Amino acid sequence: MEYAIIILIFAAAIAAIWFISYKGGFRHGSGNIERQMKAAEHGDVFAQYELAKKYHEGIGVDKDIRKAFNLYLKAAEHGHVEAQFITATFFDKGCAGIEPNNDEAYKWYLKAASQGHARAQFEVSSDRWGSTISKMQIDGDSISFSSSGSEHVPSKAPYPREKLERLMNQAEDGDVDAQYDLGIRYYSGDGVEKDHAKAVKWFTMAAEQDDAQAQFNLGIMYGRGEGAGKDINTSMQWLRKAAEQGHAEAVSMLSKMSGRK
């Protein structure tokens, strides 16, 4: 009995040491933050959102609400539904030097609602918007509440055809950066028609070459059922691959997913 107690105490001590080293390593690991910043600058909507959360909560970086807002806005413009909702709350309540703006708040609530965000749908159904609702129109089209998020509209000017063909040739030849770039473009509709299935294709090619950010993105997409059928097992497989390379968000996501099981 005493031997069993000693083993339990020893195991608890090892677990505590691992936890402290893990939290310290990732919270203060500047390398991971720098990689995420580069991915965000590259247009990675997932990295923009995750980095926004870091600045919002002061995790691994100095808390900076203004930087958080700017990153949430970038992710929102690229179609990230939760970023759209949070951006709406910034404009709704006013924060970080952002003046309350009902038009902007309603616009972002509506965009999030159109992708099936339940809290956003509740917000836009509120009577408090008054005349704002009657005059709002998104991209010239009426918005219905649908979780498909499959609108095929470029969010920016079309990417030049010659450059797109060159990028695709590079990707087909195995250039991991080109594969990753195409994944981001098709995910967010950046210069091309938004197509999550194609995003999955290109992210997969990059992920198979051990690109950790592409692996993380695939984990999120399979978890949400974006571009492929929702598949939690596949989601966790890609998240584990990213986590094994030190991707902090993948580690955190796996921890949360395992906790729900």
Backbone as CSV, one residue per row, in Angstrom:
resi,resn,N_x,N_y,N_z,CA_x,CA_y,CA_z,C_x,C_y,C_z
1,MET,0.836,-1.206,0.000,0.000,0.000,0.000,0.873,1.259,0.000
2,GLU,1.906,1.232,0.918,2.808,2.385,0.990,3.545,2.570,-0.340
3,TYR,3.913,1.437,-0.955,4.616,1.488,-2.253,3.741,2.144,-3.314
4,ALA,2.447,1.823,-3.322,1.514,2.410,-4.291,1.386,3.911,-4.079
5,ILE,1.355,4.321,-2.801,1.236,5.758,-2.485,2.473,6.504,-2.981
6,ILE,3.648,5.886,-2.765,4.904,6.519,-3.221,4.895,6.696,-4.737
7,ILE,4.400,5.677,-5.454,4.334,5.753,-6.918,3.398,6.877,-7.346
8,LEU,2.244,6.996,-6.675,1.283,8.046,-7.010,1.880,9.432,-6.781
9,ILE,2.582,9.589,-5.663,3.204,10.891,-5.358,4.255,11.227,-6.408
10,PHE,5.067,10.216,-6.769,6.104,10.427,-7.778,5.496,10.811,-9.119
11,ALA,4.410,10.112,-9.504,3.734,10.419,-10.768,3.164,11.821,-10.760
12,ALA,2.591,12.224,-9.611,2.021,13.573,-9.500,3.110,14.626,-9.628
13,ALA,4.270,14.337,-9.033,5.384,15.292,-9.110,5.870,15.451,-10.543
14,ILE,5.999,14.327,-11.255,6.419,14.373,-12.662,5.417,15.176,-13.481
15,ALA,4.117,14.923,-13.239,3.068,15.643,-13.980,3.147,17.136,-13.709
16,ALA,3.411,17.501,-12.445,3.492,18.921,-12.086,4.670,19.593,-12.775
17,ILE,5.800,18.890,-12.793,6.996,19.442,-13.458,6.732,19.631,-14.950
18,TRP,6.089,18.619,-15.575,5.771,18.727,-17.005,4.847,19.899,-17.268
19,PHE,3.826,20.051,-16.413,2.847,21.124,-16.617,3.495,22.491,-16.525
20,ILE,4.339,22.648,-15.480,4.996,23.951,-15.292,5.925,24.260,-16.457
21,SER,6.703,23.247,-16.887,7.628,23.488,-17.999,6.881,23.756,-19.283
22,TYR,5.741,23.056,-19.498,4.943,23.262,-20.712,4.358,24.663,-20.740
23,LYS,3.749,25.067,-19.607,3.124,26.395,-19.568,4.172,27.477,-19.743
24,GLY,5.299,27.313,-19.049,6.339,28.321,-19.168,6.931,28.362,-20.547
25,GLY,7.183,27.169,-21.109,7.814,27.103,-22.419,6.996,27.740,-23.499
26,PHE,5.687,27.490,-23.518,4.867,28.025,-24.594,4.392,29.432,-24.320
27,ARG,4.201,29.750,-23.028,3.728,31.096,-22.735,4.796,32.121,-23.062
28,HIS,6.023,31.767,-22.809,7.105,32.736,-22.988,7.970,32.413,-24.202
29,GLY,7.534,31.438,-25.005,8.338,31.065,-26.169,8.182,32.071,-27.291
30,SER,9.168,32.965,-27.410,9.073,34.009,-28.428,9.102,33.435,-29.835
31,GLY,9.763,32.270,-29.985,9.838,31.678,-31.316,8.471,31.344,-31.867
32,ASN,7.614,30.789,-31.022,6.275,30.433,-31.465,5.477,31.671,-31.843
33,ILE,5.588,32.729,-31.031,4.886,33.983,-31.316,5.358,34.558,-32.643
34,GLU,6.666,34.523,-32.864,7.207,35.066,-34.108,6.693,34.290,-35.314
35,ARG,6.628,32.957,-35.193,6.093,32.149,-36.291,4.634,32.492,-36.552
36,GLN,3.897,32.696,-35.470,2.480,33.015,-35.629,2.296,34.403,-36.250
37,MET,3.158,35.339,-35.878,3.097,36.678,-36.463,3.366,36.625,-37.963
38,LYS,4.367,35.815,-38.350,4.679,35.689,-39.781,3.514,35.062,-40.532
39,ALA,2.885,34.056,-39.914,1.734,33.413,-40.552,0.580,34.402,-40.687
40,ALA,0.372,35.229,-39.658,-0.702,36.224,-39.700,-0.442,37.249,-40.795
41,GLU,0.815,37.688,-40.898,1.174,38.648,-41.940,1.011,38.040,-43.327
42,HIS,1.180,36.719,-43.404,1.040,35.993,-44.667,-0.427,35.873,-45.094
43,GLY,-1.325,36.234,-44.175,-2.748,36.187,-44.479,-3.463,34.989,-43.886
44,ASP,-2.782,34.254,-42.981,-3.394,33.075,-42.379,-4.468,33.513,-41.391
45,VAL,-5.720,33.257,-41.726,-6.839,33.707,-40.905,-6.830,33.046,-39.531
46,PHE,-6.385,31.783,-39.466,-6.331,31.098,-38.172,-5.290,31.762,-37.269
47,ALA,-4.127,32.055,-37.831,-3.070,32.692,-37.055,-3.487,34.088,-36.615
48,GLN,-4.171,34.818,-37.486,-4.654,36.156,-37.125,-5.580,36.084,-35.911
49,TYR,-6.486,35.112,-35.947,-7.440,34.981,-34.844,-6.750,34.545,-33.555
50,GLU,-5.879,33.541,-33.641,-5.206,33.043,-32.445,-4.284,34.114,-31.850
51,LEU,-3.615,34.879,-32.707,-2.742,35.951,-32.228,-3.575,37.061,-31.597
52,ALA,-4.736,37.334,-32.176,-5.646,38.333,-31.600,-6.025,37.943,-30.181
53,LYS,-6.315,36.659,-29.972,-6.673,36.197,-28.628,-5.513,36.387,-27.653
54,LYS,-4.301,36.153,-28.140,-3.125,36.328,-27.280,-3.015,37.784,-26.817
55,TYR,-3.148,38.724,-27.762,-3.068,40.136,-27.387,-4.267,40.552,-26.526
56,HIS,-5.403,39.957,-26.781,-6.614,40.293,-26.031,-6.486,39.874,-24.566
57,GLU,-5.871,38.703,-24.348,-5.795,38.141,-23.005,-4.410,38.284,-22.372
58,GLY,-3.436,38.780,-23.142,-2.082,38.912,-22.603,-1.399,37.583,-22.402
59,ILE,-1.592,36.658,-23.320,-1.002,35.321,-23.219,0.264,35.256,-24.065
60,GLY,1.421,35.253,-23.406,2.694,35.161,-24.119,3.176,36.472,-24.690
61,VAL,2.336,37.490,-24.639,2.679,38.832,-25.119,2.071,39.845,-24.155
62,ASP,2.537,41.087,-24.246,1.905,42.135,-23.441,0.487,42.369,-23.939
63,LYS,-0.436,42.471,-23.032,-1.832,42.692,-23.399,-1.958,43.999,-24.177
64,ASP,-2.606,43.939,-25.342,-2.757,45.114,-26.199,-4.086,44.979,-26.933
65,ILE,-5.115,45.615,-26.404,-6.458,45.469,-26.944,-6.564,46.029,-28.360
66,ARG,-5.833,47.096,-28.633,-5.889,47.685,-29.964,-5.320,46.714,-31.008
67,LYS,-4.174,46.099,-30.689,-3.603,45.124,-31.619,-4.547,43.936,-31.777
68,ALA,-5.164,43.546,-30.678,-6.122,42.438,-30.737,-7.258,42.780,-31.683
69,PHE,-7.793,43.982,-31.561,-8.894,44.391,-32.431,-8.485,44.373,-33.898
70,ASN,-7.300,44.931,-34.190,-6.844,44.976,-35.586,-6.713,43.571,-36.181
71,LEU,-6.245,42.626,-35.370,-6.103,41.250,-35.843,-7.453,40.551,-35.968
72,TYR,-8.348,40.807,-35.018,-9.704,40.258,-35.134,-10.359,40.766,-36.416
73,LEU,-10.159,42.045,-36.706,-10.762,42.638,-37.897,-10.219,41.993,-39.166
74,LYS,-8.910,41.752,-39.209,-8.319,41.101,-40.385,-8.915,39.703,-40.573
75,ALA,-8.990,38.956,-39.477,-9.556,37.607,-39.560,-11.028,37.668,-39.963
76,ALA,-11.742,38.659,-39.437,-13.155,38.821,-39.784,-13.320,39.109,-41.269
77,GLU,-12.451,39.949,-41.801,-12.519,40.283,-43.231,-12.230,39.077,-44.104
78,HIS,-11.508,38.090,-43.544,-11.203,36.858,-44.274,-12.232,35.763,-44.000
79,GLY,-13.322,36.124,-43.311,-14.424,35.185,-43.143,-14.423,34.354,-41.887
80,HIS,-13.543,34.640,-40.917,-13.520,33.876,-39.666,-14.738,34.267,-38.838
81,VAL,-15.642,33.319,-38.613,-16.944,33.635,-38.029,-16.833,34.161,-36.595
82,GLU,-15.989,33.558,-35.769,-15.872,34.022,-34.381,-15.222,35.407,-34.343
83,ALA,-14.259,35.650,-35.229,-13.639,36.975,-35.311,-14.667,38.018,-35.742
84,GLN,-15.578,37.635,-36.627,-16.644,38.554,-37.047,-17.526,38.922,-35.859
85,PHE,-17.852,37.935,-35.051,-18.695,38.193,-33.887,-17.978,39.105,-32.895
86,ILE,-16.695,38.814,-32.624,-15.948,39.629,-31.661,-15.765,41.051,-32.190
87,THR,-15.487,41.177,-33.492,-15.377,42.509,-34.095,-16.672,43.286,-33.902
88,ALA,-17.794,42.593,-34.078,-19.097,43.237,-33.873,-19.231,43.743,-32.451
89,THR,-18.756,42.962,-31.471,-18.890,43.398,-30.074,-18.022,44.618,-29.792
90,PHE,-16.867,44.712,-30.452,-16.027,45.903,-30.294,-16.787,47.143,-30.753
91,PHE,-17.391,47.053,-31.935,-18.142,48.194,-32.456,-19.427,48.427,-31.670
92,ASP,-19.987,47.378,-31.130,-21.224,47.479,-30.370,-20.996,48.212,-29.050
93,LYS,-19.956,47.802,-28.324,-19.719,48.346,-26.987,-18.760,49.527,-26.996
94,GLY,-17.854,49.558,-28.004,-16.816,50.582,-28.011,-15.675,50.149,-27.098
95,CYS,-14.487,50.047,-27.636,-13.348,49.571,-26.848,-12.063,49.877,-27.607
96,ALA,-10.973,50.009,-26.880,-9.643,50.204,-27.479,-9.614,51.391,-28.435
97,GLY,-10.295,52.457,-28.059,-10.322,53.640,-28.908,-11.316,53.556,-30.040
98,ILE,-12.057,52.444,-30.116,-13.070,52.275,-31.150,-14.375,52.868,-30.652
99,GLU,-14.873,53.844,-31.366,-16.145,54.452,-30.988,-17.289,53.498,-31.314
100,PRO,-18.297,53.423,-30.440,-19.469,52.595,-30.757,-20.060,52.999,-32.109
101,ASN,-20.374,52.004,-32.916,-20.893,52.268,-34.256,-21.926,51.190,-34.580
102,ASN,-23.205,51.558,-34.516,-24.266,50.583,-34.723,-24.239,49.962,-36.117
103,ASP,-23.922,50.768,-37.128,-23.890,50.251,-38.496,-22.837,49.154,-38.635
104,GLU,-21.614,49.435,-38.119,-20.535,48.455,-38.212,-20.834,47.235,-37.336
105,ALA,-21.365,47.477,-36.147,-21.695,46.363,-35.254,-22.707,45.438,-35.912
106,TYR,-23.753,46.022,-36.459,-24.800,45.196,-37.078,-24.260,44.469,-38.304
107,LYS,-23.414,45.148,-39.080,-22.844,44.515,-40.275,-22.084,43.247,-39.903
108,TRP,-21.236,43.314,-38.866,-20.430,42.153,-38.503,-21.249,41.087,-37.790
109,TYR,-22.238,41.515,-36.997,-23.149,40.524,-36.411,-23.860,39.760,-37.528
110,LEU,-24.282,40.489,-38.550,-25.020,39.870,-39.648,-24.148,38.903,-40.442
111,LYS,-22.884,39.297,-40.673,-21.973,38.408,-41.383,-21.752,37.114,-40.595
112,ALA,-21.573,37.247,-39.275,-21.388,36.055,-38.443,-22.666,35.219,-38.405
113,ALA,-23.802,35.894,-38.318,-25.084,35.187,-38.278,-25.318,34.394,-39.550
114,SER,-24.891,34.948,-40.685,-25.098,34.280,-41.965,-24.285,32.993,-42.074
115,GLN,-23.259,32.855,-41.189,-22.455,31.629,-41.167,-22.898,30.685,-40.051
116,GLY,-24.044,30.988,-39.443,-24.603,30.083,-38.454,-24.190,30.351,-37.018
117,HIS,-23.589,31.512,-36.723,-23.169,31.827,-35.359,-24.413,32.129,-34.520
118,ALA,-24.703,31.271,-33.535,-25.959,31.354,-32.785,-26.118,32.675,-32.030
119,ARG,-25.060,33.110,-31.348,-25.169,34.359,-30.577,-25.335,35.562,-31.496
120,ALA,-24.686,35.511,-32.659,-24.843,36.598,-33.628,-26.270,36.614,-34.168
121,GLN,-26.826,35.448,-34.421,-28.209,35.369,-34.897,-29.167,35.940,-33.862
122,PHE,-28.881,35.672,-32.594,-29.706,36.236,-31.518,-29.600,37.760,-31.525
123,GLU,-28.378,38.261,-31.718,-28.172,39.717,-31.704,-28.933,40.399,-32.845
124,VAL,-28.828,39.858,-34.063,-29.456,40.541,-35.196,-30.978,40.445,-35.143
125,SER,-31.492,39.495,-34.360,-32.944,39.377,-34.239,-33.516,40.333,-33.195
126,SER,-32.611,41.025,-32.490,-33.052,41.954,-31.450,-33.738,43.180,-32.057
127,ASP,-34.703,43.713,-31.323,-35.431,44.902,-31.783,-34.623,46.183,-31.585
128,ARG,-33.490,46.093,-30.909,-32.792,47.327,-30.518,-32.107,48.038,-31.681
129,TRP,-32.003,47.373,-32.852,-31.273,47.977,-33.958,-32.087,49.028,-34.702
130,GLY,-33.377,48.974,-34.577,-34.223,50.002,-35.183,-34.008,50.147,-36.665
131,SER,-33.742,51.387,-37.104,-33.627,51.673,-38.537,-32.363,51.100,-39.156
132,THR,-31.420,50.683,-38.306,-30.173,50.128,-38.839,-30.456,48.934,-39.732
133,ILE,-31.383,48.071,-39.312,-31.669,46.856,-40.056,-32.214,47.168,-41.438
134,SER,-33.085,48.135,-41.514,-33.731,48.420,-42.793,-32.769,48.964,-43.834
135,LYS,-31.698,49.600,-43.394,-30.795,50.212,-44.378,-29.527,49.387,-44.627
136,MET,-29.340,48.306,-43.845,-28.139,47.513,-44.024,-28.283,46.529,-45.175
137,GLN,-27.230,46.390,-45.948,-27.198,45.431,-47.036,-25.755,44.984,-47.192
138,ILE,-25.542,43.688,-47.219,-24.179,43.164,-47.294,-23.878,42.736,-48.721
139,ASP,-22.872,43.372,-49.319,-22.433,43.015,-50.670,-23.575,43.030,-51.684
140,GLY,-24.610,43.843,-51.424,-25.709,43.968,-52.372,-26.673,42.807,-52.367
141,ASP,-26.496,41.836,-51.473,-27.369,40.671,-51.427,-28.040,40.569,-50.071
142,SER,-29.256,40.019,-50.060,-29.900,39.776,-48.787,-29.205,38.605,-48.118
143,ILE,-29.195,38.596,-46.787,-28.511,37.561,-46.036,-29.542,36.669,-45.354
144,SER,-29.444,35.362,-45.573,-30.299,34.415,-44.873,-29.447,33.661,-43.876
145,PHE,-30.051,33.169,-42.819,-29.302,32.452,-41.802,-28.985,31.049,-42.298
146,SER,-27.729,30.823,-42.622,-27.286,29.526,-43.143,-25.899,29.259,-42.615
147,SER,-25.626,28.012,-42.286,-24.312,27.677,-41.739,-23.339,27.213,-42.812
148,SER,-23.731,27.314,-44.067,-22.872,26.770,-45.122,-21.601,27.569,-45.304
149,GLY,-21.686,28.895,-45.236,-20.509,29.734,-45.412,-19.826,29.493,-46.738
150,SER,-20.581,29.177,-47.793,-19.953,28.758,-49.047,-20.056,29.803,-50.146
151,GLU,-20.205,31.067,-49.752,-20.317,32.088,-50.783,-19.032,32.146,-51.598
152,HIS,-19.155,32.212,-52.927,-17.966,32.197,-53.800,-17.708,33.600,-54.324
153,VAL,-17.220,34.470,-53.434,-16.961,35.853,-53.810,-15.558,36.224,-53.355
154,PRO,-14.675,36.650,-54.260,-13.342,37.049,-53.839,-13.431,38.208,-52.857
155,SER,-12.658,38.145,-51.746,-12.688,39.217,-50.760,-11.785,40.375,-51.168
156,LYS,-10.919,40.142,-52.142,-10.034,41.197,-52.618,-10.023,41.159,-54.140
157,ALA,-9.237,42.064,-54.738,-9.138,42.076,-56.196,-8.642,40.722,-56.684
158,PRO,-9.134,40.238,-57.839,-8.712,38.929,-58.359,-7.196,38.842,-58.498
159,TYR,-6.642,37.693,-58.114,-5.214,37.460,-58.241,-4.892,37.331,-59.728
160,PRO,-3.861,38.019,-60.224,-3.529,37.948,-61.655,-3.409,36.506,-62.141
161,ARG,-4.047,36.209,-63.272,-4.109,34.842,-63.788,-2.725,34.218,-63.959
162,GLU,-1.792,34.977,-64.521,-0.452,34.429,-64.754,0.230,34.068,-63.438
163,LYS,0.080,34.942,-62.434,0.702,34.673,-61.144,0.046,33.472,-60.472
164,LEU,-1.283,33.352,-60.618,-1.988,32.222,-60.021,-1.528,30.908,-60.653
165,GLU,-1.393,30.911,-61.986,-0.926,29.702,-62.672,0.499,29.349,-62.253
166,ARG,1.338,30.370,-62.110,2.721,30.129,-61.683,2.744,29.549,-60.266
167,LEU,1.885,30.111,-59.397,1.808,29.636,-58.018,1.334,28.183,-57.965
168,MET,0.350,27.861,-58.801,-0.161,26.490,-58.834,0.895,25.519,-59.355
169,ASN,1.646,25.935,-60.366,2.723,25.088,-60.896,3.773,24.812,-59.828
170,GLN,4.115,25.858,-59.077,5.081,25.694,-58.003,4.546,24.733,-56.937
171,ALA,3.253,24.898,-56.622,2.630,24.039,-55.615,2.601,22.592,-56.089
172,GLU,2.241,22.381,-57.335,2.186,21.027,-57.889,3.576,20.390,-57.913
173,ASP,4.612,21.226,-58.064,5.983,20.727,-58.090,6.535,20.458,-56.689
174,GLY,5.700,20.723,-55.664,6.110,20.389,-54.306,6.570,21.552,-53.456
175,ASP,6.416,22.796,-53.928,6.810,23.969,-53.146,5.828,24.143,-51.988
176,VAL,6.278,23.864,-50.772,5.386,23.892,-49.619,4.827,25.291,-49.351
177,ASP,5.626,26.326,-49.581,5.144,27.694,-49.359,4.021,28.040,-50.334
178,ALA,4.157,27.600,-51.575,3.118,27.845,-52.574,1.850,27.070,-52.222
179,GLN,2.006,25.850,-51.743,0.850,25.049,-51.341,0.100,25.725,-50.193
180,TYR,0.868,26.177,-49.228,0.280,26.852,-48.069,-0.419,28.148,-48.496
181,ASP,0.241,28.904,-49.362,-0.317,30.165,-49.853,-1.653,29.934,-50.556
182,LEU,-1.721,28.910,-51.391,-2.972,28.597,-52.086,-4.054,28.177,-51.105
183,GLY,-3.662,27.428,-50.074,-4.632,27.036,-49.056,-5.269,28.240,-48.395
184,ILE,-4.438,29.228,-48.054,-4.949,30.445,-47.428,-5.845,31.211,-48.387
185,ARG,-5.426,31.333,-49.636,-6.215,32.093,-50.611,-7.594,31.461,-50.820
186,TYR,-7.634,30.143,-50.968,-8.920,29.493,-51.199,-9.778,29.455,-49.934
187,TYR,-9.137,29.437,-48.786,-9.928,29.448,-47.546,-10.639,30.784,-47.360
188,SER,-9.903,31.870,-47.578,-10.446,33.199,-47.276,-11.032,33.910,-48.500
189,GLY,-10.855,33.347,-49.709,-11.336,34.042,-50.901,-10.476,35.233,-51.248
190,ASP,-9.173,35.116,-50.983,-8.239,36.223,-51.220,-7.759,36.199,-52.665
191,GLY,-8.451,36.924,-53.536,-8.061,37.016,-54.934,-8.565,35.878,-55.793
192,VAL,-9.198,34.877,-55.168,-9.787,33.744,-55.892,-11.161,33.483,-55.285
193,GLU,-11.972,32.669,-55.977,-13.255,32.313,-55.396,-13.038,31.444,-54.166
194,LYS,-13.722,31.797,-53.082,-13.589,31.026,-51.856,-14.027,29.586,-52.114
195,ASP,-13.167,28.645,-51.724,-13.466,27.239,-51.964,-12.756,26.422,-50.879
196,HIS,-13.487,26.045,-49.847,-12.880,25.345,-48.724,-12.363,23.962,-49.110
197,ALA,-12.999,23.321,-50.093,-12.522,22.005,-50.532,-11.116,22.126,-51.135
198,LYS,-10.899,23.177,-51.939,-9.572,23.398,-52.516,-8.577,23.797,-51.430
199,ALA,-9.057,24.541,-50.424,-8.175,24.903,-49.310,-7.686,23.643,-48.611
200,VAL,-8.601,22.693,-48.377,-8.215,21.430,-47.750,-7.165,20.708,-48.601
201,LYS,-7.378,20.706,-49.915,-6.431,20.034,-50.823,-5.025,20.602,-50.669
202,TRP,-4.899,21.926,-50.736,-3.564,22.534,-50.711,-2.956,22.490,-49.318
203,PHE,-3.778,22.686,-48.272,-3.254,22.561,-46.916,-2.740,21.145,-46.667
204,THR,-3.462,20.147,-47.202,-3.053,18.759,-47.017,-1.686,18.506,-47.648
205,MET,-1.478,19.041,-48.844,-0.190,18.857,-49.512,0.937,19.495,-48.704
206,ALA,0.666,20.679,-48.139,1.685,21.339,-47.307,1.873,20.588,-45.991
207,ALA,0.776,20.117,-45.416,0.831,19.408,-44.137,1.609,18.109,-44.257
208,GLU,1.462,17.447,-45.382,2.186,16.191,-45.601,3.686,16.424,-45.734
209,GLN,4.067,17.692,-45.927,5.487,18.045,-45.943,5.904,18.651,-44.599
210,ASP,5.084,18.368,-43.588,5.384,18.754,-42.198,5.301,20.251,-41.926
211,ASP,4.461,20.969,-42.674,4.211,22.375,-42.354,3.232,22.402,-41.168
212,ALA,3.711,22.822,-40.002,2.911,22.758,-38.770,1.660,23.627,-38.836
213,GLN,1.786,24.822,-39.440,0.618,25.696,-39.500,-0.452,25.106,-40.413
214,ALA,-0.049,24.485,-41.505,-1.004,23.831,-42.396,-1.676,22.658,-41.677
215,GLN,-0.901,21.920,-40.878,-1.462,20.818,-40.102,-2.500,21.333,-39.111
216,PHE,-2.169,22.433,-38.449,-3.118,23.031,-37.497,-4.388,23.485,-38.214
217,ASN,-4.222,24.156,-39.354,-5.379,24.630,-40.107,-6.289,23.475,-40.517
218,LEU,-5.683,22.373,-40.953,-6.471,21.200,-41.319,-7.218,20.643,-40.110
219,GLY,-6.551,20.640,-38.970,-7.204,20.166,-37.756,-8.451,20.962,-37.450
220,ILE,-8.357,22.280,-37.616,-9.511,23.148,-37.371,-10.599,22.896,-38.416
221,MET,-10.212,22.792,-39.680,-11.191,22.630,-40.747,-11.952,21.312,-40.638
222,TYR,-11.224,20.217,-40.344,-11.911,18.936,-40.170,-12.791,18.961,-38.921
223,GLY,-12.358,19.693,-37.918,-13.162,19.801,-36.705,-14.469,20.540,-36.943
224,ARG,-14.437,21.487,-37.869,-15.642,22.270,-38.182,-16.439,21.689,-39.349
225,GLY,-15.806,20.782,-40.093,-16.475,20.268,-41.291,-16.407,21.243,-42.438
226,GLU,-15.321,21.992,-42.524,-15.145,22.969,-43.593,-14.335,22.349,-44.732
227,GLY,-14.958,22.248,-45.906,-14.255,21.727,-47.065,-14.208,20.217,-47.132
228,ALA,-14.664,19.577,-46.084,-14.715,18.111,-46.023,-15.718,17.765,-44.926
229,GLY,-16.127,16.506,-44.885,-17.052,16.103,-43.832,-16.428,16.284,-42.462
230,LYS,-17.235,16.646,-41.484,-16.730,16.820,-40.129,-16.176,15.493,-39.636
231,ASP,-14.920,15.504,-39.184,-14.255,14.272,-38.790,-13.315,14.582,-37.624
232,ILE,-13.793,14.320,-36.420,-13.030,14.665,-35.228,-11.738,13.859,-35.137
233,ASN,-11.774,12.588,-35.543,-10.560,11.772,-35.486,-9.472,12.335,-36.401
234,THR,-9.862,12.697,-37.638,-8.887,13.289,-38.562,-8.408,14.635,-38.046
235,SER,-9.339,15.389,-37.469,-8.979,16.677,-36.877,-7.895,16.502,-35.823
236,MET,-8.093,15.543,-34.930,-7.129,15.336,-33.855,-5.797,14.799,-34.387
237,GLN,-5.860,13.991,-35.442,-4.617,13.475,-36.030,-3.728,14.608,-36.538
238,TRP,-4.348,15.570,-37.251,-3.567,16.692,-37.767,-3.114,17.611,-36.638
239,LEU,-3.969,17.808,-35.639,-3.572,18.644,-34.507,-2.400,18.017,-33.752
240,ARG,-2.413,16.689,-33.621,-1.289,16.010,-32.950,0.007,16.212,-33.724
241,LYS,-0.067,16.114,-35.047,1.131,16.309,-35.864,1.687,17.720,-35.665
242,ALA,0.780,18.716,-35.632,1.224,20.089,-35.405,1.794,20.240,-33.996
243,ALA,1.126,19.636,-33.016,1.577,19.728,-31.623,2.955,19.115,-31.446
244,GLU,3.217,18.021,-32.144,4.523,17.356,-32.054,5.646,18.249,-32.558
245,GLN,5.284,19.256,-33.355,6.292,20.204,-33.858,6.352,21.466,-33.000
246,GLY,5.637,21.446,-31.878,5.687,22.585,-30.961,4.672,23.666,-31.229
247,HIS,3.621,23.371,-32.019,2.590,24.370,-32.301,1.706,24.524,-31.066
248,ALA,1.857,25.642,-30.364,1.203,25.833,-29.067,-0.315,25.784,-29.157
249,GLU,-0.889,26.375,-30.207,-2.350,26.388,-30.317,-2.883,24.970,-30.528
250,ALA,-2.126,24.145,-31.249,-2.536,22.763,-31.457,-2.509,22.001,-30.138
251,VAL,-1.478,22.246,-29.336,-1.394,21.613,-28.018,-2.601,22.002,-27.179
252,SER,-2.909,23.290,-27.164,-4.044,23.786,-26.384,-5.358,23.206,-26.885
253,MET,-5.524,23.165,-28.209,-6.762,22.648,-28.782,-6.937,21.165,-28.463
254,LEU,-5.862,20.401,-28.548,-5.928,18.975,-28.222,-6.319,18.762,-26.769
255,SER,-5.779,19.603,-25.912,-6.100,19.501,-24.493,-7.591,19.737,-24.257
256,LYS,-8.126,20.730,-24.941,-9.558,21.034,-24.789,-10.418,19.913,-25.358
257,MET,-10.033,19.396,-26.528,-10.799,18.333,-27.155,-10.770,17.053,-26.335
258,SER,-9.610,16.737,-25.751,-9.491,15.545,-24.928,-10.310,15.682,-23.662
259,GLY,-10.376,16.906,-23.165,-11.143,17.156,-21.950,-12.630,16.979,-22.137
260,ARG,-13.086,17.139,-23.402,-14.514,16.998,-23.672,-14.922,15.550,-23.822
261,LYS,-13.916,14.692,-23.983,-14.239,13.286,-24.210,-14.507,12.586,-22.893
